[in-house]
Amino acid sequence: MDSTDTRLLTEIQRRADITAQELGEILNLSPSQVARRRSRLEAEGVIAGYRARLDPGSLGLTVQAFVQVQMVAHNADNAANFVRLVVTLPEVVGCWTLTGEADYLLRVWVTDLPALNTLIHHRLLAHPAVARVQSQIVMDQPKADSGLPV
């Protein structure tokens, strides 16, 4: 990967729908050269996919929260059962395993505080593998989700 690939990746992260023509103008390459580079980076798995960023407010999602989950016991069955639950919850848009006190960190989007309450009390805490849940409601996001540093 060279500096042109890095610049290409930076632009694609900024705007996934950018055309080969537009990328070529930015990178001083022909559209066909840009298309070949992009195809190679896709084939190598450097570009893992493309997504549209949606506006949560336009979809009625007004509450974003981070939810820390602590497990009752640390074993493979509990972990697998909990992950099976998490993947079925559309409100959970991100899930990470952690070191430290919490075992999982969930990023969630819900319509309102009662919906967050329902998610926590009736879905997460109701799961037999879950011992404790702690949530932090996002007040503002001064820096939007951005691409990787390339």
CYANA upper distance limits for C-alpha pairs under 8 A (distance plus 0.5 A):
  1 MET  CA      5 ASP  CA      6.33
  1 MET  CA      6 THR  CA      7.73
  2 ASP  CA      6 THR  CA      6.94
  3 SER  CA      7 ARG  CA      6.72
  4 THR  CA      8 LEU  CA      6.58
  4 THR  CA     27 LEU  CA      7.46
  5 ASP  CA      9 LEU  CA      6.61
  5 ASP  CA     37 ARG  CA      7.66
  6 THR  CA     10 THR  CA      6.69
  6 THR  CA    150 VAL  CA      6.48
  7 ARG  CA     11 GLU  CA      6.79
  7 ARG  CA     27 LEU  CA      7.92
  8 LEU  CA     12 ILE  CA      6.68
  8 LEU  CA     23 LEU  CA      7.69
  8 LEU  CA     27 LEU  CA      7.84
  8 LEU  CA     38 ARG  CA      8.31
  9 LEU  CA     13 GLN  CA      6.58
  9 LEU  CA     47 ILE  CA      8.47
  9 LEU  CA    150 VAL  CA      7.86
 10 THR  CA     14 ARG  CA      6.81
 10 THR  CA    147 GLY  CA      8.13
 10 THR  CA    150 VAL  CA      7.19
 11 GLU  CA     15 ARG  CA      6.64
 11 GLU  CA     16 ALA  CA      8.24
 11 GLU  CA     18 ILE  CA      8.42
 11 GLU  CA     23 LEU  CA      8.09
 12 ILE  CA     16 ALA  CA      5.18
 12 ILE  CA     17 ASP  CA      8.00
 12 ILE  CA     18 ILE  CA      7.25
 13 GLN  CA    146 SER  CA      8.33
 13 GLN  CA    147 GLY  CA      5.95
 13 GLN  CA    148 LEU  CA      8.39
 14 ARG  CA    146 SER  CA      8.42
 14 ARG  CA    147 GLY  CA      7.61
 16 ALA  CA     50 TYR  CA      6.78
 16 ALA  CA     51 ARG  CA      7.80
 16 ALA  CA     52 ALA  CA      8.32
 18 ILE  CA     22 GLU  CA      6.85
 18 ILE  CA     23 LEU  CA      7.19
 19 THR  CA     23 LEU  CA      6.67
 20 ALA  CA     24 GLY  CA      6.35
 20 ALA  CA     31 PRO  CA      5.25
 20 ALA  CA     32 SER  CA      7.80
 20 ALA  CA     34 VAL  CA      6.34
 20 ALA  CA     35 ALA  CA      6.42
 21 GLN  CA     25 GLU  CA      6.92
 21 GLN  CA     30 SER  CA      7.83
 21 GLN  CA     31 PRO  CA      5.38
 22 GLU  CA     26 ILE  CA      6.96
 22 GLU  CA     31 PRO  CA      8.44
 23 LEU  CA     27 LEU  CA      6.52
 23 LEU  CA     29 LEU  CA      8.36
 23 LEU  CA     31 PRO  CA      7.77
 23 LEU  CA     34 VAL  CA      7.29
 24 GLY  CA     28 ASN  CA      5.94
 24 GLY  CA     29 LEU  CA      5.00
 24 GLY  CA     30 SER  CA      5.70
 24 GLY  CA     31 PRO  CA      5.62
 24 GLY  CA     33 GLN  CA      8.28
 24 GLY  CA     34 VAL  CA      6.46
 25 GLU  CA     29 LEU  CA      7.10
 25 GLU  CA     30 SER  CA      8.18
 29 LEU  CA     33 GLN  CA      6.63
 29 LEU  CA     34 VAL  CA      6.93
 30 SER  CA     34 VAL  CA      6.87
 31 PRO  CA     35 ALA  CA      6.57
 32 SER  CA     36 ARG  CA      6.68
 33 GLN  CA     37 ARG  CA      6.76
 34 VAL  CA     38 ARG  CA      6.55
 35 ALA  CA     39 SER  CA      6.52
 36 ARG  CA     40 ARG  CA      6.63
 37 ARG  CA     41 LEU  CA      6.72
 38 ARG  CA     42 GLU  CA      6.67
 39 SER  CA     43 ALA  CA      6.57
 40 ARG  CA     44 GLU  CA      6.57
 41 LEU  CA     45 GLY  CA      6.74
 41 LEU  CA     46 VAL  CA      5.72
 41 LEU  CA     47 ILE  CA      6.21
 42 GLU  CA     46 VAL  CA      6.43
 42 GLU  CA     47 ILE  CA      5.20
 42 GLU  CA     48 ALA  CA      7.05
 42 GLU  CA     49 GLY  CA      8.29
 43 ALA  CA     47 ILE  CA      8.45
 55 ASP  CA     59 LEU  CA      7.33
 56 PRO  CA     60 GLY  CA      6.96
 56 PRO  CA     61 LEU  CA      5.47
 56 PRO  CA     62 THR  CA      7.33
 56 PRO  CA    109 TRP  CA      8.45
 57 GLY  CA     61 LEU  CA      5.69
 57 GLY  CA     62 THR  CA      6.21
 60 GLY  CA    111 THR  CA      6.15
 61 LEU  CA    109 TRP  CA      6.61
 61 LEU  CA    110 VAL  CA      5.66
 61 LEU  CA    111 THR  CA      4.71
 61 LEU  CA    112 ASP  CA      7.67
 62 THR  CA    109 TRP  CA      7.91
 62 THR  CA    110 VAL  CA      6.96
 62 THR  CA    111 THR  CA      5.72
 62 THR  CA    112 ASP  CA      6.48
 63 VAL  CA    109 TRP  CA      6.24
 63 VAL  CA    110 VAL  CA      5.81
 63 VAL  CA    111 THR  CA      6.55
 63 VAL  CA    112 ASP  CA      6.09
 63 VAL  CA    113 LEU  CA      7.43
 63 VAL  CA    116 LEU  CA      8.42
 63 VAL  CA    137 ILE  CA      7.66
 63 VAL  CA    138 VAL  CA      7.75
 64 GLN  CA    107 ARG  CA      7.84
 64 GLN  CA    108 VAL  CA      6.16
 64 GLN  CA    109 TRP  CA      5.03
 64 GLN  CA    110 VAL  CA      7.02
 64 GLN  CA    137 ILE  CA      6.60
 64 GLN  CA    138 VAL  CA      5.97
 65 ALA  CA    107 ARG  CA      6.44
 65 ALA  CA    108 VAL  CA      5.84
 65 ALA  CA    109 TRP  CA      7.08
 65 ALA  CA    135 SER  CA      7.08
 65 ALA  CA    136 GLN  CA      5.96
 65 ALA  CA    137 ILE  CA      4.74
 65 ALA  CA    138 VAL  CA      5.82
 66 PHE  CA    105 LEU  CA      7.17
 66 PHE  CA    106 LEU  CA      6.05
 66 PHE  CA    107 ARG  CA      5.15
 66 PHE  CA    108 VAL  CA      6.76
 66 PHE  CA    135 SER  CA      6.16
 66 PHE  CA    136 GLN  CA      5.73
 66 PHE  CA    137 ILE  CA      6.98
 66 PHE  CA    138 VAL  CA      7.95
 67 VAL  CA    105 LEU  CA      6.15
 67 VAL  CA    106 LEU  CA      5.45
 67 VAL  CA    107 ARG  CA      6.90
 67 VAL  CA    108 VAL  CA      7.94
 67 VAL  CA    133 VAL  CA      7.22
 67 VAL  CA    134 GLN  CA      6.16
 67 VAL  CA    135 SER  CA      4.75
 67 VAL  CA    136 GLN  CA      6.86
 68 GLN  CA    102 ALA  CA      6.20
 68 GLN  CA    103 ASP  CA      7.83
 68 GLN  CA    104 TYR  CA      6.24
 68 GLN  CA    105 LEU  CA      5.12
 68 GLN  CA    106 LEU  CA      6.85
 68 GLN  CA    133 VAL  CA      6.11
 68 GLN  CA    134 GLN  CA      5.60
 68 GLN  CA    135 SER  CA      6.62
 69 VAL  CA    102 ALA  CA      6.02
 69 VAL  CA    103 ASP  CA      6.33
 69 VAL  CA    104 TYR  CA      5.57
 69 VAL  CA    105 LEU  CA      6.84
 69 VAL  CA    106 LEU  CA      8.28
 69 VAL  CA    130 VAL  CA      7.39
 69 VAL  CA    131 ALA  CA      8.16
 69 VAL  CA    132 ARG  CA      6.39
 69 VAL  CA    133 VAL  CA      5.16
 69 VAL  CA    134 GLN  CA      7.14
 70 GLN  CA    101 GLU  CA      7.59
 70 GLN  CA    102 ALA  CA      5.28
 70 GLN  CA    103 ASP  CA      5.58
 70 GLN  CA    104 TYR  CA      7.26
 70 GLN  CA    130 VAL  CA      6.62
 70 GLN  CA    131 ALA  CA      6.12
 70 GLN  CA    132 ARG  CA      5.54
 70 GLN  CA    133 VAL  CA      6.81
 71 MET  CA     78 ASN  CA      8.21
 71 MET  CA    102 ALA  CA      8.39
 71 MET  CA    103 ASP  CA      6.99
 71 MET  CA    129 ALA  CA      6.12
 71 MET  CA    130 VAL  CA      5.05
 71 MET  CA    131 ALA  CA      5.54
 71 MET  CA    132 ARG  CA      7.39
 72 VAL  CA    128 PRO  CA      8.38
 72 VAL  CA    129 ALA  CA      5.90
 72 VAL  CA    130 VAL  CA      5.95
 72 VAL  CA    131 ALA  CA      5.07
 72 VAL  CA    132 ARG  CA      8.41
 73 ALA  CA     78 ASN  CA      7.62
 73 ALA  CA    129 ALA  CA      7.56
 74 HIS  CA     78 ASN  CA      7.35
 74 HIS  CA     79 ALA  CA      7.78
 75 ASN  CA     79 ALA  CA      6.83
 76 ALA  CA     80 ALA  CA      6.53
 77 ASP  CA     81 ASN  CA      6.51
 78 ASN  CA     82 PHE  CA      6.54
 78 ASN  CA    129 ALA  CA      5.88
 79 ALA  CA     83 VAL  CA      6.62
 79 ALA  CA    129 ALA  CA      8.26
 80 ALA  CA     84 ARG  CA      6.63
 81 ASN  CA     85 LEU  CA      6.95
 81 ASN  CA    129 ALA  CA      8.12
 82 PHE  CA     86 VAL  CA      6.78
 82 PHE  CA    127 HIS  CA      7.98
 82 PHE  CA    129 ALA  CA      7.18
 82 PHE  CA    130 VAL  CA      8.39
 83 VAL  CA     87 VAL  CA      6.74
 84 ARG  CA     88 THR  CA      7.30
 85 LEU  CA     89 LEU  CA      7.31
 86 VAL  CA     92 VAL  CA      7.35
 86 VAL  CA     95 CYS  CA      8.37
 87 VAL  CA     92 VAL  CA      8.21
 91 GLU  CA    108 VAL  CA      5.73
 91 GLU  CA    109 TRP  CA      5.78
 91 GLU  CA    110 VAL  CA      6.55
 92 VAL  CA    106 LEU  CA      6.83
 92 VAL  CA    107 ARG  CA      6.26
 92 VAL  CA    108 VAL  CA      4.93
 92 VAL  CA    109 TRP  CA      7.24
 93 VAL  CA    106 LEU  CA      8.02
 93 VAL  CA    107 ARG  CA      6.18
 93 VAL  CA    108 VAL  CA      6.10
 93 VAL  CA    109 TRP  CA      7.63
 94 GLY  CA    106 LEU  CA      6.12
 94 GLY  CA    107 ARG  CA      5.44
 94 GLY  CA    108 VAL  CA      7.61
 95 CYS  CA    104 TYR  CA      7.30
 95 CYS  CA    105 LEU  CA      6.20
 95 CYS  CA    106 LEU  CA      5.06
 95 CYS  CA    107 ARG  CA      6.95
 96 TRP  CA    104 TYR  CA      5.99
 96 TRP  CA    105 LEU  CA      5.68
 96 TRP  CA    106 LEU  CA      7.06
 97 THR  CA    103 ASP  CA      6.14
 97 THR  CA    104 TYR  CA      4.95
 97 THR  CA    105 LEU  CA      6.92
 98 LEU  CA    102 ALA  CA      6.99
 98 LEU  CA    103 ASP  CA      5.65
 98 LEU  CA    104 TYR  CA      6.09
 98 LEU  CA    105 LEU  CA      7.47
 99 THR  CA    103 ASP  CA      7.09
110 VAL  CA    115 ALA  CA      6.50
110 VAL  CA    116 LEU  CA      6.63
111 THR  CA    115 ALA  CA      6.75
111 THR  CA    116 LEU  CA      8.44
112 ASP  CA    116 LEU  CA      7.04
113 LEU  CA    117 ASN  CA      6.63
114 PRO  CA    118 THR  CA      6.67
115 ALA  CA    119 LEU  CA      6.68
116 LEU  CA    120 ILE  CA      6.66
117 ASN  CA    121 HIS  CA      6.41
117 ASN  CA    122 HIS  CA      8.42
118 THR  CA    122 HIS  CA      5.77
118 THR  CA    123 ARG  CA      7.53
119 LEU  CA    123 ARG  CA      5.63
119 LEU  CA    124 LEU  CA      6.88
120 ILE  CA    124 LEU  CA      5.49
120 ILE  CA    125 LEU  CA      6.48
120 ILE  CA    133 VAL  CA      7.89
121 HIS  CA    125 LEU  CA      5.63
121 HIS  CA    126 ALA  CA      6.93
122 HIS  CA    126 ALA  CA      5.93
123 ARG  CA    127 HIS  CA      7.02
124 LEU  CA    130 VAL  CA      7.38
124 LEU  CA    133 VAL  CA      8.21
125 LEU  CA    130 VAL  CA      6.34
125 LEU  CA    131 ALA  CA      7.70
125 LEU  CA    132 ARG  CA      7.55
125 LEU  CA    133 VAL  CA      7.43
126 ALA  CA    130 VAL  CA      8.02
